[in-house]
Amino acid sequence: MNMKRMAFSVSFPPITLVLLSIGSTQVGSAFAKALFQQAGPAGVVLLRVGFAAAILFLLWRPQWRSQVRIHLWLLILFGLSLAFMNFAFYAAIERIPIGVAVALEFIGPLGVAVVNSRRRLDVLWVVLAGVGIGLLSPIGGFILDLWGIALALLAGSLWAAYIILSARTGQALAGGEGLAWAMAIGAFVLLPVGIAAEGTSLLQPQLLFSGFGVALLASAIPYSLELEALRSLPVQVFGVLLSLEPVAAAIAGFVILGERLEFRAMVAILLVTIAAAGAARFSGRSQI
């Protein structure tokens, strides 16, 4: 296992690992959307989070120890944010293209980056993101589902909460132990929702296999790649690279699902991407 990780990290530079992580995440989201006809967003998100929890438990083997019990409420909040963030996002992409949903969702991490900074330049990123969101609003003949927009923005706000709670959990518990517990809590919360929506249809072997693949692509593989990349990659560079997610999502949606975006939507995605990259690039310099 260690030899494989060593060969893996030597073969690929950290920037490549992040790009692979981005591609894996968005391909996983596209395949998840393709499963909605069989299981719906509630069923697919349960399969993704449930299998991801199982994979993380096998990888990290977390123990029910005193440190975990002390921070149980933090883990519960982390798990709730993770569960409902994924649920809101999957419900959003059922209604709007993946690239648009990811662009709207990026308002969450962009907001966290701007709030934690005090530079005047940050106003520019807010304006760019605001213009991008404005372009995605269903006005001037541009048709986009309002519920899809609202759910994507909700996913973005939950992503902001996820970022804050993830950082606090990382400080409280070593390695991926906190994430494993949070993912398990998220799966437990989503269990009645998924069962109520889809029932025993979730037990179809083909659907279980596909759900496991989505969990690998959208959760297990990206988390592992990012964890390896962050061992040697500056956080600011990581944040800039991560801003490519909306573009990658639009490409994955087009290639896998045939989702075509109007020019206005592509401009909006580009503006949000630039805003996210700028906020990440200049974050952490406010105290100079």
TACOR-V610975 format. One record per backbone hydrogen bond with DSSP energy under -0.5 kcal/mol. NH is the residue of the N-H (numbers start at 1). CO is the residue of the C=O. Records with the same first field share a line. If there is no record, write none. Layout:
NH: CO + CO
This chain:
5: 1
6: 2
7: 3
8: 4
9: 5
10: 6
11: 7
12: 8
17: 13
18: 14
19: 15
20: 16
21: 17
22: 18
23: 19
24: 20
25: 21
26: 22
27: 23
28: 24
29: 25
30: 26
31: 27
32: 28
33: 29
34: 30
35: 31 + 32
36: 33
38: 35
39: 35
40: 35 + 36
43: 39
44: 40
45: 41
46: 42
47: 43
48: 44
49: 45
50: 46
51: 47
52: 48
53: 49
54: 50
55: 51
56: 52
57: 53
58: 54
59: 55
60: 56
61: 57
65: 63
68: 65
69: 65
70: 66
71: 67
72: 69
75: 71
76: 72
77: 73
78: 74
79: 75
80: 76
81: 77
82: 78
83: 79
84: 80
85: 81
86: 82
87: 83
88: 84
89: 85
90: 86
91: 87
92: 88
93: 89
94: 90
95: 92
96: 92
101: 97
102: 98
103: 99
104: 100
105: 101
106: 102
107: 104
108: 105
110: 106
111: 107
112: 108
113: 109
114: 110
115: 111
116: 112
117: 114
122: 119
123: 120
124: 121
125: 121
126: 122
127: 123
128: 124
129: 125
130: 126
131: 127
132: 128
133: 129
134: 130
135: 131
136: 132
137: 133 + 134
139: 137
142: 139
143: 141
144: 142
149: 145
150: 146
151: 147
152: 148
153: 149
154: 150
155: 151
156: 152
157: 153
158: 154
159: 155
160: 156
161: 157
162: 158
163: 159
164: 160
165: 161
166: 162
167: 163
168: 164
169: 165
170: 166
171: 167
172: 168
173: 169
177: 174
180: 176
181: 177
182: 178
183: 179
184: 180
185: 181
186: 182
187: 183
188: 184
189: 185
190: 186
191: 187
192: 188
193: 189
194: 190
195: 191
196: 192
197: 193
198: 194
199: 194 + 195
201: 198
202: 199
203: 200
204: 201
208: 204
209: 205
210: 206
211: 207
212: 208
213: 209
214: 210
215: 211
216: 212
217: 213
218: 214
219: 215
220: 215
221: 216
223: 219
224: 220
225: 221
226: 222
227: 223
228: 224
229: 225
230: 226
231: 228
232: 229
233: 229
238: 234
239: 235
240: 236
241: 237
242: 238
243: 239 + 240
244: 241
245: 242
246: 243
248: 244
249: 245
250: 246
251: 247
252: 248
253: 249
254: 250
255: 251
256: 252
257: 252 + 253
258: 254
259: 253
260: 258
266: 262
267: 263
268: 264
269: 265
270: 266
271: 267
272: 268
273: 269
274: 270
275: 271
276: 272
277: 273
278: 274
279: 275
280: 276
281: 277
282: 278
283: 279 + 280
285: 282
288: 285
